[in-house]
Amino acid sequence: MKKERSSFTSRLGFVLAAAGSAVGLGNLWRFPYLAAKYGGGTFLLVYIILAITFGFTLMIAEIAIGRNTRLSCIGAYRKLDQRFGFLGWLASLVPVIITPYYCVIGGWVVKYLVEFVTGNGLQAAGDSYFASFTAAQLPGVFNSPVIWFVLYVLLNAVVVLFGVEKGIEKVSRVMMPVLVILSIVIAGYSLTIPGAMDGLKYYLLPRMEDFSIFTVLAAMGQLFYSMSLAMGIMITYGSYMQKDNILEHSVTQIEVFDTGFALLAGLMIIPAMVAFSGGDTALVRESAGAGLMFGVLPKVFESMMFGGVIGTIFFLLVLLAALTSSISLTETIVSILVDKLHIGRKPATVGVLLGVLLLGLLSCLGYGPLSAIQPLGMAFLDFFDFISNSILMPIVAFLTCILVGHVVGPKFIIDEVETSGAFHRKKLFVVMIRWIAPVMLLMILGTEILKFLGVISV
């Protein structure tokens, strides 16, 4: 007899879990960096427009596919059309590649949290501390990035091991409200810093002179990272979704939650950074990725009154956000193994745990002992990030649009959505999935390849 598939016990549980997947490190360090680099308020406006059109279209398509097929991405795409069975394997590669290096960054977060908790925030704010730590050059066992990487992986695996209802749903119900409260507290504190109002104006007020095609492309790329699109996660979570769950309402709540959290992340970081740079946005523009969070923000916290407390709260917030996303990445891989190999959740989780540990060591040591090995001229972590986010995700999303928009037809998704309620953005969905989204995705892929080849620089 076929085993009944796990499911979320309520609509709220599904929304919080899916929103938790979307809210992660991308919101906290990638979104503020891109917002600063591409014009602050201009980027913000473009991102919001794309979130309610482009992001909504891809997310509702993926969740509907999962709910209809009740399968993880490999089986789901094959069930829609045998010729697109390869797409499920391609999509499943994304979390397989992302999860190990994401857990490495999660380990960095745990390390910095411990430093602030133990009163060593000033040490962590040193100019060379982050580079020395990631290069495994600091003395002592507990200064090794490997220790913190392993600790984070184990913490992540424990939640997934408990399953959908007892693990993911329960943790998300607690984590997501806490994330919101902590974000509001830190954002409010940042706005009290002298000079923060200049940063607030830069962040919120659009300026047409800052608009370019690269602003649009950067915002679209961020949507993938931020909303967990084109990596099988939303298909997996959709397969756990109950049929009476009003699908369009749930997707709308997820995109509002994710976009709202991204806006809060910008409020936490950009006004404070502009204030501490004397009103000059160049510091924020130049501080990309990990450098913004681990190399610059500890200095900001140490310059604040009660900076140790604020730093502790911030890195706790980052840890919770990282966990909600890495849990969903791990769950996607576990779901694939359970579906394809017909094994239990526990052996599947243990298998994924071992795989993440082995692959993650490459990224963990890629800036140190393994730095001499540079695939495509990149450190292992940067290489995995490029392959997954810049190449595979746009390809998966583009082929999903072709499958839904031109092979099985948009009516397939529309019918699934309307089994539980009205589909108010039906016309928008059809136009986006058939014509606009595929063109935009090809532009993203082409731009990333040209950037890698050095043809263009943005």
JORAFEN-V937428 format. One record per backbone hydrogen bond with DSSP energy under -0.5 kcal/mol. CO is the residue of the C=O (numbers start at 0). NH is the residue of the N-H. Records with the same first field share a line. If there is no record, write none. Layout:
CO=NH + NH
//
This chain:
9=13
10=14
11=15
12=16
13=17
14=18
15=19
16=20
17=21
18=22
21=23
23=26 + 27
24=28 + 29
25=30
28=32
29=33
30=34
31=35
32=36
33=37
34=39
35=38
38=41
39=43
40=44
41=45
42=46
43=47
44=48
45=49
46=50
47=51
49=52 + 53 + 54
50=55
52=56
53=57
54=58
55=59
56=60
57=61
58=62
59=63
60=64
61=65
62=66
63=67
64=68
65=69
71=75
72=76
73=77
74=78
75=79
76=80
80=83
81=84
83=86 + 87
84=87 + 88
85=89
86=90
87=91
88=92
89=93
90=93 + 94
91=95
92=96
93=97
94=98
95=99
96=100
97=101
98=102
99=103
100=104
101=105
102=106
103=107
104=108
105=109
106=110
107=111
108=112
109=113
110=114
111=115
112=116
113=117
114=119
115=118
119=123
120=124
122=125
125=128 + 129
127=131
128=132
129=133
130=134
131=136 + 137
132=135
139=142
140=143
143=146 + 147
144=148
145=149
146=150
147=151
148=152
149=153
150=154
151=155
152=156
153=157
154=158
155=159
156=160
157=161
158=161
159=162
161=165
162=166 + 167
163=168
164=169
166=170
167=171
168=172
169=173
170=174
171=175
173=177
174=178
175=179
176=180
177=181
178=182
179=183
180=184
181=185
182=186
183=187
184=188
185=189
186=190
188=191
189=192
192=195
194=197 + 198
195=199
196=200
197=201
198=202
199=203
200=204
201=40
203=205
204=40
206=209
207=210
211=214 + 215
212=216
213=217
214=218
215=219
216=220
217=221
218=222
219=223
220=224
221=225
222=226
223=227 + 228
227=233
231=235
232=236
233=237
234=238
235=239
236=239
237=240
239=7
241=244
244=246
245=249
246=250
247=251
248=252
249=253
250=254
251=255
252=256
253=257
254=258
255=259
256=260
257=261
258=262
259=263
260=264
261=265
262=266
263=267
264=268
265=269 + 270
268=272
269=273
270=274
271=275
272=276
273=278
274=277
276=279
278=280
279=282
280=284
281=285
282=286
285=287
287=290
288=291 + 292
289=293 + 294
290=294 + 295
291=296
295=298 + 299
296=300
297=301
298=302
299=302 + 303
300=303
303=306
305=309
306=310
307=311
308=312
309=313
310=314
311=315
312=316
313=317
314=318
315=319
316=320
317=321
318=322
319=323
320=324
321=325
322=326
323=327
324=328
325=329
326=330
327=331
328=332
329=333
330=334
331=335
332=336
333=337
334=338
335=339
336=340 + 342
337=341
343=347
344=348
345=349
346=350
347=351
348=352
349=353
350=354
351=355
352=356
353=357
354=358
355=359
356=360
357=361
358=361 + 362
359=363
360=364
364=367 + 369
367=370
369=372
371=373
373=376
374=377
378=382
379=383
380=384
381=385
382=386
383=387
384=388 + 389
385=389 + 390
386=391
387=392
390=394
391=395
392=396
393=397
394=398
395=399
396=400
397=401
398=402
399=403
400=404
401=405 + 406
402=406 + 407 + 408
408=411 + 412
409=412 + 413
410=414
411=415
412=416
413=417
414=418
415=418
416=419
421=423
422=425
424=428
425=429
426=430
427=431
428=432
429=433
430=434 + 435
431=436 + 437
434=438
435=439
436=440
437=441
438=442
439=443
440=444
441=445
442=446
443=447
444=448
445=449
446=450
447=451
448=452
449=453 + 454 + 455
450=453
//
